[in-house]
Amino acid sequence: MSSSAVVSILTPFYNTRRYLTECIESVLHQTYDNWEYILVDNCSDDGSAQIAEGYAARFPAKIRLVHTPSFLSQVANYNFALTCISPDSRYCKIVQADDWLYPECLARLVALADADDSVGIVSSYRLKGTHILGAGLPYTRSILTGHDLCRLQLVGSVYLFGTPTTVLYRSEVVRTLSPFYDERTFFDDADTCYRILQSWNFGFVHQVLSFSRVEDESIRGKVLDFNPDLLDRFLQISKFGPTYLQTDELGDALSGAKSAYYRMLARHLFVRRNRLFWQFHISGLGFVGLRIERPLLVKYLCFEITRLVANPGSTLSALYRRVRPWLVRNRVPPS
């Protein structure tokens, strides 16, 4: 498929030799052909840069390799990459180095964006490991106002932003935000989408178009055991609920998210989480000027104790599930 719309594709990477070739090949196999591909090396020392150099040499008209001037944090690296897009590009897409795209990804996303100039972000279903994510929107709806989409996410159970690999941005939007991702926020990619959709509409393609890898060594994978999703939701409602929700909706959504979050924290008091767990949540709350409310934590701790006492069978099962990883690590045989 050919189009007059140039798409700038970006893959910022640092030491992703294991997956980088698969990522690059998925871009080369797109059915849509009017794109530039910018590979941004963040001081890699594992051979990733050499892989990127090889592809840039083979496809000089399509692929550019750029090196960061010094080592950057992940978000800063993404922001640096976005400054490298062509002034001619109409759309912009990040493909994270350990992810990949299905062949029709660009064609489908661009077609929807081209159909409506009010759309600033286009997303789709994605495959995360073996699970399809992004469900919840009726298949008859492909374009929503930014306000309607954000309200739907904040009061409901849908999450359509996905990851940076999932979405296509209109380049006009990218150029107006500097930096594009706010390094001071905990949920930088979602934060950017919520800010953009105050002025733009949202498009959604009802097709699986990207793959997100689930790996323990990834940045997100390292904190999965800290229950980041509950913290994400609580922070997003706290920050953007006043913009997108009515007063009664905000109260209900915030109450539900806060209750689920503190219930999770209370449960983890029983497993004596290490300092990193608590530092993670203290830091995350601090991004929006909040901190752990100790009286509320004690309240939910009491609820948890009551629940465990009232259900001794489930209590023993829960305790075994929590100590089992320790038993396995230390090779303690079952009694």
C-alpha positions as YAML, in Angstrom:
chain: A
units: angstrom
residues:
- id: 1
  name: MET
  ca: [0.00, 0.00, 0.00]
- id: 2
  name: SER
  ca: [1.34, 3.43, -0.95]
- id: 3
  name: SER
  ca: [0.23, 6.79, 0.42]
- id: 4
  name: SER
  ca: [1.42, 10.37, 0.35]
- id: 5
  name: ALA
  ca: [1.56, 10.32, 4.16]
- id: 6
  name: VAL
  ca: [5.09, 9.79, 5.46]
- id: 7
  name: VAL
  ca: [5.27, 7.81, 8.71]
- id: 8
  name: SER
  ca: [8.27, 8.27, 11.00]
- id: 9
  name: ILE
  ca: [8.95, 5.01, 12.84]
- id: 10
  name: LEU
  ca: [11.26, 5.09, 15.86]
- id: 11
  name: THR
  ca: [12.97, 2.35, 17.84]
- id: 12
  name: PRO
  ca: [15.01, 3.70, 20.75]
- id: 13
  name: PHE
  ca: [17.12, 0.85, 22.14]
- id: 14
  name: TYR
  ca: [19.64, -0.02, 24.81]
- id: 15
  name: ASN
  ca: [21.20, -3.50, 24.95]
- id: 16
  name: THR
  ca: [18.34, -5.31, 23.20]
- id: 17
  name: ARG
  ca: [20.45, -7.50, 20.92]
- id: 18
  name: ARG
  ca: [18.27, -10.51, 21.71]
- id: 19
  name: TYR
  ca: [15.15, -9.00, 20.10]
- id: 20
  name: LEU
  ca: [16.23, -6.10, 17.89]
- id: 21
  name: THR
  ca: [16.44, -8.06, 14.63]
- id: 22
  name: GLU
  ca: [12.86, -9.34, 14.97]
- id: 23
  name: CYS
  ca: [11.66, -5.81, 15.70]
- id: 24
  name: ILE
  ca: [13.42, -4.30, 12.65]
- id: 25
  name: GLU
  ca: [12.28, -7.11, 10.34]
- id: 26
  name: SER
  ca: [8.66, -6.49, 11.33]
- id: 27
  name: VAL
  ca: [8.98, -2.89, 10.13]
- id: 28
  name: LEU
  ca: [10.62, -3.97, 6.87]
- id: 29
  name: HIS
  ca: [7.68, -6.31, 6.19]
- id: 30
  name: GLN
  ca: [4.98, -3.65, 6.48]
- id: 31
  name: THR
  ca: [2.48, -3.60, 3.62]
- id: 32
  name: TYR
  ca: [2.52, 0.21, 3.86]
- id: 33
  name: ASP
  ca: [5.71, 1.48, 2.26]
- id: 34
  name: ASN
  ca: [5.95, 5.26, 2.74]
- id: 35
  name: TRP
  ca: [7.97, 5.35, 5.95]
- id: 36
  name: GLU
  ca: [11.31, 6.31, 7.40]
- id: 37
  name: TYR
  ca: [12.82, 4.23, 10.19]
- id: 38
  name: ILE
  ca: [15.02, 5.86, 12.83]
- id: 39
  name: LEU
  ca: [16.98, 3.55, 15.13]
- id: 40
  name: VAL
  ca: [18.27, 5.35, 18.21]
- id: 41
  name: ASP
  ca: [21.15, 3.71, 20.06]
- id: 42
  name: ASN
  ca: [21.38, 4.69, 23.73]
- id: 43
  name: CYS
  ca: [25.05, 3.76, 24.29]
- id: 44
  name: SER
  ca: [24.50, 0.00, 23.90]
- id: 45
  name: ASP
  ca: [27.46, -2.29, 24.55]
- id: 46
  name: ASP
  ca: [25.98, -5.71, 23.77]
- id: 47
  name: GLY
  ca: [26.17, -5.68, 19.97]
- id: 48
  name: SER
  ca: [22.78, -4.01, 19.42]
- id: 49
  name: ALA
  ca: [24.39, -1.03, 17.70]
- id: 50
  name: GLN
  ca: [26.19, -3.32, 15.25]
- id: 51
  name: ILE
  ca: [22.87, -4.95, 14.30]
- id: 52
  name: ALA
  ca: [21.35, -1.52, 13.68]
- id: 53
  name: GLU
  ca: [24.41, -0.43, 11.67]
- id: 54
  name: GLY
  ca: [24.02, -3.45, 9.43]
- id: 55
  name: TYR
  ca: [20.40, -2.64, 8.62]
- id: 56
  name: ALA
  ca: [21.15, 1.07, 8.08]
- id: 57
  name: ALA
  ca: [23.89, 0.10, 5.60]
- id: 58
  name: ARG
  ca: [21.56, -2.29, 3.73]
- id: 59
  name: PHE
  ca: [18.65, 0.16, 3.54]
- id: 60
  name: PRO
  ca: [20.20, 3.67, 3.50]
- id: 61
  name: ALA
  ca: [17.16, 5.24, 1.84]
- id: 62
  name: LYS
  ca: [14.79, 4.00, 4.54]
- id: 63
  name: ILE
  ca: [16.75, 3.48, 7.79]
- id: 64
  name: ARG
  ca: [18.82, 5.95, 9.80]
- id: 65
  name: LEU
  ca: [20.91, 5.13, 12.85]
- id: 66
  name: VAL
  ca: [21.26, 7.88, 15.45]
- id: 67
  name: HIS
  ca: [23.34, 7.73, 18.63]
- id: 68
  name: THR
  ca: [22.42, 9.56, 21.82]
- id: 69
  name: PRO
  ca: [25.14, 11.99, 22.98]
- id: 70
  name: SER
  ca: [25.25, 10.24, 26.38]
- id: 71
  name: PHE
  ca: [23.35, 7.54, 28.21]
- id: 72
  name: LEU
  ca: [19.73, 8.57, 28.83]
- id: 73
  name: SER
  ca: [16.90, 7.24, 30.96]
- id: 74
  name: GLN
  ca: [14.24, 5.34, 29.01]
- id: 75
  name: VAL
  ca: [11.80, 8.27, 28.86]
- id: 76
  name: ALA
  ca: [14.53, 10.76, 27.99]
- id: 77
  name: ASN
  ca: [15.71, 8.41, 25.25]
- id: 78
  name: TYR
  ca: [12.20, 8.26, 23.77]
- id: 79
  name: ASN
  ca: [11.94, 12.05, 23.88]
- id: 80
  name: PHE
  ca: [15.31, 12.38, 22.16]
- id: 81
  name: ALA
  ca: [14.21, 9.94, 19.46]
- id: 82
  name: LEU
  ca: [11.06, 11.95, 18.76]
- id: 83
  name: THR
  ca: [13.14, 15.05, 18.00]
- id: 84
  name: CYS
  ca: [14.68, 13.14, 15.07]
- id: 85
  name: ILE
  ca: [11.54, 12.70, 12.98]
- id: 86
  name: SER
  ca: [11.43, 14.12, 9.47]
- id: 87
  name: PRO
  ca: [9.71, 17.51, 9.00]
- id: 88
  name: ASP
  ca: [7.76, 15.84, 6.19]
- id: 89
  name: SER
  ca: [6.22, 13.10, 8.33]
- id: 90
  name: ARG
  ca: [2.46, 13.19, 8.90]
- id: 91
  name: TYR
  ca: [2.41, 10.37, 11.46]
- id: 92
  name: CYS
  ca: [4.79, 9.05, 14.04]
- id: 93
  name: LYS
  ca: [5.06, 5.59, 15.60]
- id: 94
  name: ILE
  ca: [7.36, 4.16, 18.26]
- id: 95
  name: VAL
  ca: [8.15, 0.45, 18.09]
- id: 96
  name: GLN
  ca: [9.79, -0.64, 21.31]
- id: 97
  name: ALA
  ca: [12.88, -2.74, 20.69]
- id: 98
  name: ASP
  ca: [11.52, -5.93, 22.28]
- id: 99
  name: ASP
  ca: [8.14, -5.68, 20.47]
- id: 100
  name: TRP
  ca: [7.12, -6.11, 16.84]
- id: 101
  name: LEU
  ca: [4.37, -5.20, 14.37]
- id: 102
  name: TYR
  ca: [2.04, -7.31, 12.25]
- id: 103
  name: PRO
  ca: [2.44, -6.59, 8.51]
- id: 104
  name: GLU
  ca: [-0.79, -4.55, 8.16]
- id: 105
  name: CYS
  ca: [-0.17, -2.40, 11.24]
- id: 106
  name: LEU
  ca: [0.84, 0.85, 9.55]
- id: 107
  name: ALA
  ca: [-1.65, 0.47, 6.71]
- id: 108
  name: ARG
  ca: [-4.61, 0.04, 9.06]
- id: 109
  name: LEU
  ca: [-3.62, 2.78, 11.50]
- id: 110
  name: VAL
  ca: [-2.82, 5.31, 8.78]
- id: 111
  name: ALA
  ca: [-6.04, 4.58, 6.89]
- id: 112
  name: LEU
  ca: [-8.13, 5.45, 9.94]
- id: 113
  name: ALA
  ca: [-6.11, 8.58, 10.72]
- id: 114
  name: ASP
  ca: [-6.32, 9.73, 7.08]
- id: 115
  name: ALA
  ca: [-10.11, 9.37, 7.20]
- id: 116
  name: ASP
  ca: [-10.51, 12.02, 9.93]
- id: 117
  name: ASP
  ca: [-8.17, 14.95, 10.48]
- id: 118
  name: SER
  ca: [-9.50, 15.41, 14.02]
- id: 119
  name: VAL
  ca: [-7.90, 12.13, 15.17]
- id: 120
  name: GLY
  ca: [-4.63, 12.71, 17.02]
- id: 121
  name: ILE
  ca: [-4.04, 9.15, 18.28]
- id: 122
  name: VAL
  ca: [-4.94, 5.79, 16.73]
- id: 123
  name: SER
  ca: [-4.73, 2.52, 18.65]
- id: 124
  name: SER
  ca: [-5.74, -1.13, 18.17]
- id: 125
  name: TYR
  ca: [-5.87, -4.51, 19.85]
- id: 126
  name: ARG
  ca: [-2.48, -5.91, 20.80]
- id: 127
  name: LEU
  ca: [-1.12, -9.31, 21.70]
- id: 128
  name: LYS
  ca: [0.75, -9.29, 25.01]
- id: 129
  name: GLY
  ca: [2.43, -12.64, 25.38]
- id: 130
  name: THR
  ca: [-0.53, -14.95, 24.76]
- id: 131
  name: HIS
  ca: [-3.30, -12.52, 25.74]
- id: 132
  name: ILE
  ca: [-5.20, -10.10, 23.50]
- id: 133
  name: LEU
  ca: [-5.64, -6.70, 25.16]
- id: 134
  name: GLY
  ca: [-7.68, -3.64, 24.24]
- id: 135
  name: ALA
  ca: [-11.16, -5.17, 24.31]
- id: 136
  name: GLY
  ca: [-14.24, -3.29, 25.48]
- id: 137
  name: LEU
  ca: [-15.12, -0.90, 22.67]
- id: 138
  name: PRO
  ca: [-18.10, -1.89, 20.46]
- id: 139
  name: TYR
  ca: [-16.83, -2.91, 17.02]
- id: 140
  name: THR
  ca: [-19.15, -0.35, 15.41]
- id: 141
  name: ARG
  ca: [-17.20, 2.52, 17.02]
- id: 142
  name: SER
  ca: [-13.87, 3.43, 15.47]
- id: 143
  name: ILE
  ca: [-13.66, 7.14, 16.30]
- id: 144
  name: LEU
  ca: [-14.49, 8.76, 19.64]
- id: 145
  name: THR
  ca: [-14.04, 12.26, 20.95]
- id: 146
  name: GLY
  ca: [-11.03, 12.51, 23.22]
- id: 147
  name: HIS
  ca: [-13.30, 13.39, 26.13]
- id: 148
  name: ASP
  ca: [-15.55, 10.35, 25.60]
- id: 149
  name: LEU
  ca: [-12.61, 7.95, 25.34]
- id: 150
  name: CYS
  ca: [-10.87, 9.27, 28.47]
- id: 151
  name: ARG
  ca: [-14.12, 9.21, 30.43]
- id: 152
  name: LEU
  ca: [-14.73, 5.62, 29.31]
- id: 153
  name: GLN
  ca: [-11.29, 4.57, 30.53]
- id: 154
  name: LEU
  ca: [-11.50, 6.37, 33.85]
- id: 155
  name: VAL
  ca: [-14.94, 5.07, 34.87]
- id: 156
  name: GLY
  ca: [-14.83, 1.67, 33.14]
- id: 157
  name: SER
  ca: [-12.57, -1.33, 32.81]
- id: 158
  name: VAL
  ca: [-11.27, -0.66, 29.28]
- id: 159
  name: TYR
  ca: [-7.75, 0.53, 28.52]
- id: 160
  name: LEU
  ca: [-7.20, 1.37, 24.86]
- id: 161
  name: PHE
  ca: [-3.92, 3.31, 24.95]
- id: 162
  name: GLY
  ca: [-1.88, 0.13, 25.18]
- id: 163
  name: THR
  ca: [1.85, 0.91, 25.04]
- id: 164
  name: PRO
  ca: [3.95, 3.23, 22.83]
- id: 165
  name: THR
  ca: [4.21, 0.31, 20.37]
- id: 166
  name: THR
  ca: [0.41, 0.11, 20.11]
- id: 167
  name: VAL
  ca: [-0.40, 3.66, 19.05]
- id: 168
  name: LEU
  ca: [0.14, 5.95, 16.09]
- id: 169
  name: TYR
  ca: [0.48, 9.70, 16.76]
- id: 170
  name: ARG
  ca: [-0.18, 12.53, 14.35]
- id: 171
  name: SER
  ca: [3.23, 14.21, 13.90]
- id: 172
  name: GLU
  ca: [1.65, 17.63, 14.27]
- id: 173
  name: VAL
  ca: [0.80, 16.66, 17.84]
- id: 174
  name: VAL
  ca: [4.30, 15.36, 18.53]
- id: 175
  name: ARG
  ca: [5.87, 18.61, 17.37]
- id: 176
  name: THR
  ca: [3.69, 20.73, 19.66]
- id: 177
  name: LEU
  ca: [4.75, 18.92, 22.86]
- id: 178
  name: SER
  ca: [8.28, 19.44, 24.10]
- id: 179
  name: PRO
  ca: [9.15, 17.16, 25.71]
- id: 180
  name: PHE
  ca: [6.55, 14.73, 24.39]
- id: 181
  name: TYR
  ca: [6.66, 12.44, 27.44]
- id: 182
  name: ASP
  ca: [6.73, 14.07, 30.85]
- id: 183
  name: GLU
  ca: [9.63, 12.54, 32.78]
- id: 184
  name: ARG
  ca: [8.17, 13.87, 36.03]
- id: 185
  name: THR
  ca: [5.12, 11.60, 35.91]
- id: 186
  name: PHE
  ca: [4.81, 7.95, 36.91]
- id: 187
  name: PHE
  ca: [2.69, 6.83, 33.91]
- id: 188
  name: ASP
  ca: [4.39, 8.87, 31.19]
- id: 189
  name: ASP
  ca: [2.84, 7.33, 28.04]
- id: 190
  name: ALA
  ca: [-0.74, 7.33, 29.39]
- id: 191
  name: ASP
  ca: [-0.22, 10.84, 30.78]
- id: 192
  name: THR
  ca: [0.72, 12.06, 27.29]
- id: 193
  name: CYS
  ca: [-2.39, 10.46, 25.75]
- id: 194
  name: TYR
  ca: [-4.70, 12.03, 28.34]
- id: 195
  name: ARG
  ca: [-3.16, 15.44, 27.66]
- id: 196
  name: ILE
  ca: [-3.40, 15.09, 23.87]
- id: 197
  name: LEU
  ca: [-7.04, 14.00, 23.98]
- id: 198
  name: GLN
  ca: [-8.11, 17.23, 25.64]
- id: 199
  name: SER
  ca: [-7.83, 18.71, 22.13]
- id: 200
  name: TRP
  ca: [-7.93, 15.76, 19.72]
- id: 201
  name: ASN
  ca: [-10.12, 12.77, 18.93]
- id: 202
  name: PHE
  ca: [-9.20, 9.10, 19.22]
- id: 203
  name: GLY
  ca: [-9.30, 6.33, 16.62]
- id: 204
  name: PHE
  ca: [-9.36, 2.58, 17.20]
- id: 205
  name: VAL
  ca: [-8.77, -0.25, 14.72]
- id: 206
  name: HIS
  ca: [-10.52, -3.49, 15.67]
- id: 207
  name: GLN
  ca: [-7.63, -5.73, 14.70]
- id: 208
  name: VAL
  ca: [-4.55, -7.13, 16.47]
- id: 209
  name: LEU
  ca: [-1.70, -5.12, 14.99]
- id: 210
  name: SER
  ca: [1.21, -5.34, 17.44]
- id: 211
  name: PHE
  ca: [2.92, -7.73, 19.81]
- id: 212
  name: SER
  ca: [4.26, -6.82, 23.27]
- id: 213
  name: ARG
  ca: [6.72, -9.17, 24.86]
- id: 214
  name: VAL
  ca: [6.42, -10.24, 28.51]
- id: 215
  name: GLU
  ca: [9.90, -10.48, 29.97]
- id: 216
  name: ASP
  ca: [11.17, -10.37, 33.54]
- id: 217
  name: GLU
  ca: [14.23, -8.37, 32.51]
- id: 218
  name: SER
  ca: [12.24, -5.55, 30.92]
- id: 219
  name: ILE
  ca: [11.77, -2.31, 32.85]
- id: 220
  name: ARG
  ca: [8.07, -3.00, 33.27]
- id: 221
  name: GLY
  ca: [8.70, -6.66, 34.04]
- id: 222
  name: LYS
  ca: [10.94, -5.81, 36.97]
- id: 223
  name: VAL
  ca: [8.08, -4.08, 38.82]
- id: 224
  name: LEU
  ca: [5.18, -6.37, 37.90]
- id: 225
  name: ASP
  ca: [5.38, -7.96, 41.34]
- id: 226
  name: PHE
  ca: [4.76, -4.52, 42.85]
- id: 227
  name: ASN
  ca: [1.18, -4.32, 41.44]
- id: 228
  name: PRO
  ca: [1.85, -1.22, 39.30]
- id: 229
  name: ASP
  ca: [-1.51, -1.40, 37.50]
- id: 230
  name: LEU
  ca: [-3.52, -0.57, 40.63]
- id: 231
  name: LEU
  ca: [-1.22, 2.34, 41.34]
- id: 232
  name: ASP
  ca: [-1.46, 3.48, 37.70]
- id: 233
  name: ARG
  ca: [-5.25, 3.54, 37.81]
- id: 234
  name: PHE
  ca: [-5.40, 5.39, 41.14]
- id: 235
  name: LEU
  ca: [-2.95, 8.03, 39.90]
- id: 236
  name: GLN
  ca: [-4.66, 8.49, 36.54]
- id: 237
  name: ILE
  ca: [-8.06, 9.05, 38.13]
- id: 238
  name: SER
  ca: [-6.51, 11.39, 40.72]
- id: 239
  name: LYS
  ca: [-4.81, 13.50, 38.04]
- id: 240
  name: PHE
  ca: [-7.23, 13.43, 35.09]
- id: 241
  name: GLY
  ca: [-10.55, 12.62, 36.73]
- id: 242
  name: PRO
  ca: [-11.28, 16.30, 37.44]
- id: 243
  name: THR
  ca: [-10.80, 17.05, 33.71]
- id: 244
  name: TYR
  ca: [-12.91, 14.26, 32.21]
- id: 245
  name: LEU
  ca: [-15.45, 13.22, 34.86]
- id: 246
  name: GLN
  ca: [-18.53, 14.76, 36.43]
- id: 247
  name: THR
  ca: [-18.35, 15.33, 40.19]
- id: 248
  name: ASP
  ca: [-20.36, 12.21, 41.10]
- id: 249
  name: GLU
  ca: [-18.47, 10.06, 38.59]
- id: 250
  name: LEU
  ca: [-15.16, 11.30, 39.94]
- id: 251
  name: GLY
  ca: [-16.17, 10.49, 43.50]
- id: 252
  name: ASP
  ca: [-17.21, 6.94, 42.63]
- id: 253
  name: ALA
  ca: [-14.21, 6.22, 40.41]
- id: 254
  name: LEU
  ca: [-11.70, 7.63, 42.86]
- id: 255
  name: SER
  ca: [-13.27, 5.81, 45.81]
- id: 256
  name: GLY
  ca: [-13.20, 2.46, 43.99]
- id: 257
  name: ALA
  ca: [-9.62, 2.87, 42.76]
- id: 258
  name: LYS
  ca: [-8.38, 4.03, 46.14]
- id: 259
  name: SER
  ca: [-10.11, 1.17, 47.95]
- id: 260
  name: ALA
  ca: [-8.62, -1.44, 45.60]
- id: 261
  name: TYR
  ca: [-5.18, 0.13, 45.92]
- id: 262
  name: TYR
  ca: [-5.13, 0.27, 49.72]
- id: 263
  name: ARG
  ca: [-6.57, -3.23, 49.96]
- id: 264
  name: MET
  ca: [-3.61, -4.42, 47.90]
- id: 265
  name: LEU
  ca: [-1.14, -2.55, 50.11]
- id: 266
  name: ALA
  ca: [-2.71, -4.05, 53.23]
- id: 267
  name: ARG
  ca: [-2.44, -7.58, 51.83]
- id: 268
  name: HIS
  ca: [1.23, -7.06, 51.14]
- id: 269
  name: LEU
  ca: [1.90, -6.12, 54.75]
- id: 270
  name: PHE
  ca: [1.43, -9.82, 55.53]
- id: 271
  name: VAL
  ca: [4.28, -10.90, 53.30]
- id: 272
  name: ARG
  ca: [6.73, -8.35, 54.71]
- id: 273
  name: ARG
  ca: [7.53, -6.78, 51.37]
- id: 274
  name: ASN
  ca: [11.08, -5.52, 51.04]
- id: 275
  name: ARG
  ca: [11.99, -1.88, 51.00]
- id: 276
  name: LEU
  ca: [11.92, -1.68, 47.19]
- id: 277
  name: PHE
  ca: [8.19, -2.44, 47.14]
- id: 278
  name: TRP
  ca: [7.38, 0.42, 49.50]
- id: 279
  name: GLN
  ca: [9.84, 2.80, 47.86]
- id: 280
  name: PHE
  ca: [8.15, 2.08, 44.52]
- id: 281
  name: HIS
  ca: [4.71, 3.03, 45.82]
- id: 282
  name: ILE
  ca: [5.89, 6.00, 47.88]
- id: 283
  name: SER
  ca: [7.68, 7.36, 44.80]
- id: 284
  name: GLY
  ca: [4.70, 6.70, 42.52]
- id: 285
  name: LEU
  ca: [2.27, 8.54, 44.79]
- id: 286
  name: GLY
  ca: [4.74, 11.37, 45.12]
- id: 287
  name: PHE
  ca: [4.50, 12.09, 41.37]
- id: 288
  name: VAL
  ca: [1.01, 13.55, 41.93]
- id: 289
  name: GLY
  ca: [1.70, 15.00, 45.37]
- id: 290
  name: LEU
  ca: [0.21, 12.12, 47.35]
- id: 291
  name: ARG
  ca: [1.60, 9.85, 50.03]
- id: 292
  name: ILE
  ca: [0.51, 6.67, 51.77]
- id: 293
  name: GLU
  ca: [-2.28, 7.49, 54.23]
- id: 294
  name: ARG
  ca: [-1.39, 5.44, 57.30]
- id: 295
  name: PRO
  ca: [-4.84, 5.57, 58.98]
- id: 296
  name: LEU
  ca: [-6.42, 4.30, 55.76]
- id: 297
  name: LEU
  ca: [-3.80, 1.58, 55.45]
- id: 298
  name: VAL
  ca: [-4.50, 0.47, 59.04]
- id: 299
  name: LYS
  ca: [-8.22, 0.42, 58.27]
- id: 300
  name: TYR
  ca: [-7.76, -1.95, 55.34]
- id: 301
  name: LEU
  ca: [-5.27, -3.99, 57.31]
- id: 302
  name: CYS
  ca: [-8.00, -4.58, 59.90]
- id: 303
  name: PHE
  ca: [-10.40, -5.59, 57.12]
- id: 304
  name: GLU
  ca: [-7.82, -8.02, 55.80]
- id: 305
  name: ILE
  ca: [-7.21, -9.55, 59.22]
- id: 306
  name: THR
  ca: [-10.95, -10.01, 59.72]
- id: 307
  name: ARG
  ca: [-11.28, -11.67, 56.34]
- id: 308
  name: LEU
  ca: [-8.41, -14.04, 56.99]
- id: 309
  name: VAL
  ca: [-9.66, -15.01, 60.45]
- id: 310
  name: ALA
  ca: [-13.15, -15.68, 59.08]
- id: 311
  name: ASN
  ca: [-11.77, -17.95, 56.33]
- id: 312
  name: PRO
  ca: [-9.00, -20.10, 57.86]
- id: 313
  name: GLY
  ca: [-8.92, -22.50, 54.91]
- id: 314
  name: SER
  ca: [-8.31, -19.78, 52.36]
- id: 315
  name: THR
  ca: [-5.84, -18.17, 54.76]
- id: 316
  name: LEU
  ca: [-3.62, -21.28, 54.81]
- id: 317
  name: SER
  ca: [-3.83, -21.59, 51.03]
- id: 318
  name: ALA
  ca: [-2.94, -17.92, 50.58]
- id: 319
  name: LEU
  ca: [0.00, -18.19, 52.98]
- id: 320
  name: TYR
  ca: [1.30, -21.27, 51.14]
- id: 321
  name: ARG
  ca: [1.08, -19.49, 47.78]
- id: 322
  name: ARG
  ca: [3.05, -16.60, 49.22]
- id: 323
  name: VAL
  ca: [5.83, -18.67, 50.78]
- id: 324
  name: ARG
  ca: [6.04, -21.25, 47.98]
- id: 325
  name: PRO
  ca: [8.49, -19.17, 45.86]
- id: 326
  name: TRP
  ca: [10.79, -18.97, 48.89]
- id: 327
  name: LEU
  ca: [10.50, -22.73, 49.45]
- id: 328
  name: VAL
  ca: [11.35, -23.39, 45.80]
- id: 329
  name: ARG
  ca: [14.32, -21.03, 45.83]
- id: 330
  name: ASN
  ca: [15.66, -22.69, 48.95]
- id: 331
  name: ARG
  ca: [14.76, -26.20, 47.79]
- id: 332
  name: VAL
  ca: [12.61, -26.98, 50.80]
- id: 333
  name: PRO
  ca: [10.66, -30.21, 50.05]
- id: 334
  name: PRO
  ca: [6.87, -30.24, 50.77]
- id: 335
  name: SER
  ca: [5.88, -31.88, 54.03]
...
